[in-house]
Amino acid sequence: MLDKVDALFARLEDVMAFQAIRQGLILTIPVLLVGSFCLIFLNLPLAPYQDALAGAPRVEGLLDLVYDGTMGIFSLYVSVAVALRYANACAERFGGFFVQGAPFAALAAYLMSVGFGTEGFDPIVLSTRSLFIAIVCGLASSVLYCRLVRLRRTRRLYGDSLDNVFNQAVSGLLPIAAVIALFGAANAAVAALSGSSCIEQLFFDSVSALFPLATATLGSGLLYLFLNNVMWFFGIHGGNMLDGVAQSVFVPGTAANAAALAAGGEPVQIVTKTFLDVFASIGGAGALLSLLAAILLFGRRRSARRLSAFAAVPMCFNISEIMLFGLPVVWNPALFVPFIAVPLVNMVVSYAAMAAGLVPPVVVDVSWTTPPLVGGWVATGSPAGAVLQLACIALGTVLYLPFLRRYERLADAHARVQYDALLSSFQDDERAGRSVELVTAAGSLGAVARSLAEDVRAAVDAGAFELRYQPQFDADGRAVGAEALLRMEHPVYGWLYPPLVIELAREAGAGGELERAGSTPAAWWWKPPSARRCCGTRARTTCCAALRTRACRWPSMTSPWAAPRSST
């Protein structure tokens, strides 16, 4: 069963649409980082800090401005990024064309779909609220644009005043116009038939109306969490979509508990909005703080650990967008089950602890940016709340771990396929005697080469490679020396092809360091005991190294090779 699921995930990895969505979301990481830290600085839950910020309106205004220019229009960035990644993949597979036209078409399609410029337009829709619409518009417009460009055969224009950039722009004119016209017509039809101002407004109203919950119970809380996280997984801002439900059903509970406590009674309402935020969704949607802990403690992929290091500080304030869109978690089928299940498990465990009297119910509303443990303590007025949060984080980490391992296996398998393609291309060029420049290559091969060159450079700096010695014998079968062979084992790709390692080191500017680091230990190692171990003899033996001419002039090379390394 698991093999079939893994095969399905592997097939999805090869679908250009899924690749475009995930890679497009990854492209937005710089915007996410800047916007997330601005949000932290604006909402840091410390009264003295907030008083100081209120007394510095220019600083607060600057933070608001930067936030509005990043997270405030995040969906716009996503639409453009998804369209560009799909167009790049299409051009790589079917031949080059004016790929820059795709993000132009996507930008126009998205803005029309959210009703930009219409009466009553609210700029808040450009944030994460319309993320699903942004993904759909970016992907659909790019698919349509690429098909039209490939179908249309543009006659090349030549002349003194017409350069290549102009020719490319002209080639995308009609496809861009067709995409804009199609989305404009669709938006006009929706407005005429439904009475909504745009496609996004119709979608928002329809989804919001589907979930009328009446009372705050365990069942309604589980349903709310399930729907919220399912929508987040597909790029729909569940918090905004279900805000009406949250305000009418779950928000009043905390105030009712506080009033009962003030009157000398006992809090009776367990499921409140603060309860859901503090104990179920620890770290944001999907309880992603547990995934962060799983990656930092047990993760094997360097890229995921590096991303987690960036995401750690924002996630301590329940700002999970970097992990959500950077790993990414959204549209990642390998992480779908724990993303939905962990918040539900957290809620059941927390509900049981409060119903059993082990932890007091929530009596204080806390800001959603309050760090975990602090939030649990303040919300319940008891250290037991912090202990409960810690237990939920640990439980969620355990639940996320097997799915993280599966995600890593699938990612490694996909990476090995890309490495095999890079190696095949390099060996073809090697056999044909063609010069190569791997790290500057376009498309996925260039991306793999750049990542691998970075790994090679790090291995050279750390000395994380091996020299293996192969005995050499003369015609009479006597051992006369040994050949030192460079070998490097990669954690994902296994043993790397040595000529590829040397080429990547050269392109990464570490070719000299590799020769120096490899040749020096070869010389010093070649002492009589080592020679006897390698060749199994006390006969005269010699160690030789093949170096570039300029390598022999390095000062560090003089000492190891000054004295003869032989034994008799």
GIFENNOR-V370242 format. One record per backbone hydrogen bond with DSSP energy under -0.5 kcal/mol. NH is the residue of the N-H (numbers start at 1). CO is the residue of the C=O. If there is no record, write none. Layout:
nh->[NH	NH]
co->[CO	CO]
//
This chain:
nh->[5	6	7	8	9	10	11	12	13	14	14	15	19	20	21	22	23	24	25	26	27	28	28	29	32	33	34	35	36	37	38	39	40	41	42	43	44	46	50	51	52	53	54	55	56	59	60	61	62	63	64	65	66	67	68	69	70	70	71	72	73	74	75	76	76	77	78	79	80	81	82	83	84	85	86	87	88	89	90	91	92	93	94	95	99	101	102	103	104	105	106	107	108	109	110	111	112	113	114	115	116	118	121	123	125	126	127	129	130	130	131	132	134	135	136	137	138	139	140	141	142	143	144	145	146	147	148	149	150	151	152	154	159	162	163	167	168	169	170	171	172	172	173	174	176	177	178	179	180	181	182	183	184	185	186	187	188	189	190	191	192	193	194	195	195	196	200	202	203	204	205	206	207	208	209	210	210	211	213	217	221	222	223	224	225	226	227	228	229	230	231	232	233	234	235	236	237	238	241	242	243	246	247	248	249	250	250	251	253	254	255	256	257	258	259	260	261	262	263	264	265	270	272	273	276	277	278	279	280	280	281	282	283	284	287	288	289	290	291	292	293	294	295	296	297	298	299	299	302	305	306	307	308	309	310	311	312	313	314	315	316	316	317	318	319	320	324	325	326	327	329	330	331	332	333	335	336	339	340	341	342	344	345	346	347	348	349	350	351	352	353	354	355	356	357	358	359	363	364	370	374	375	377	378	379	380	381	382	385	386	387	388	389	390	391	392	393	394	395	396	397	398	399	400	401	402	403	404	405	406	407	408	409	410	411	412	413	414	415	416	417	418	419	420	421	422	423	424	425	426	427	428	429	430	431	432	433	433	434	441	446	447	448	449	450	451	452	453	454	455	456	457	458	459	460	461	462	463	464	465	466	468	468	470	470	471	472	474	477	480	481	482	483	484	484	485	485	487	490	490	494	496	500	501	502	503	504	505	506	507	508	509	510	511	514	515	516	517	518	519	520	521	522	523	524	525	526	527	531	532	533	534	535	536	541	542	544	547	551	552	552	553	554	557	558	558	559	560	561	562	562	563	566]
co->[1	2	3	4	5	6	7	8	9	10	11	12	15	16	17	18	19	20	21	22	23	24	25	26	28	29	30	31	32	33	34	35	36	37	38	39	40	44	46	47	48	49	50	51	53	56	56	57	58	59	60	61	62	63	64	65	66	67	67	67	70	71	126	73	126	73	74	75	76	77	78	79	80	81	82	83	84	85	86	87	88	89	90	91	97	98	99	99	100	101	102	103	104	105	106	107	108	109	110	112	111	115	118	121	122	123	124	124	125	127	128	235	130	131	132	133	134	135	136	137	138	139	140	141	142	143	144	145	146	147	148	152	162	159	161	163	164	165	166	167	168	169	170	170	172	173	174	175	176	177	178	179	180	181	182	183	184	185	186	187	188	189	190	190	191	190	113	198	199	200	201	202	203	204	205	206	207	208	211	215	217	218	219	220	221	222	223	224	225	226	227	228	229	230	232	231	129	236	237	238	240	242	243	244	245	245	246	246	250	251	251	252	253	254	255	256	257	258	259	261	260	268	270	250	272	273	274	275	275	276	276	280	281	281	284	285	282	287	287	288	289	290	291	292	293	294	294	295	300	301	302	303	304	305	306	307	308	309	310	311	312	313	314	315	314	318	320	321	322	323	324	324	233	329	331	332	333	335	336	337	338	340	341	342	343	344	345	346	347	348	349	350	351	352	354	353	353	379	379	367	372	371	373	374	375	376	377	377	382	382	383	384	385	386	387	388	389	390	391	392	393	394	395	396	397	398	399	400	401	402	403	404	405	406	407	408	409	410	411	412	413	414	415	416	417	418	419	420	421	422	423	424	425	426	427	428	429	430	429	438	442	443	444	445	446	447	448	449	450	451	452	453	454	455	456	457	458	459	459	463	487	466	485	468	483	469	481	478	474	472	472	542	470	482	544	468	483	466	488	494	490	488	497	497	498	499	500	501	502	503	504	506	505	505	510	511	512	513	514	515	516	517	518	519	520	521	522	525	527	528	529	530	531	532	567	480	482	545	548	548	549	550	551	554	554	555	555	556	557	558	559	559	564]
//
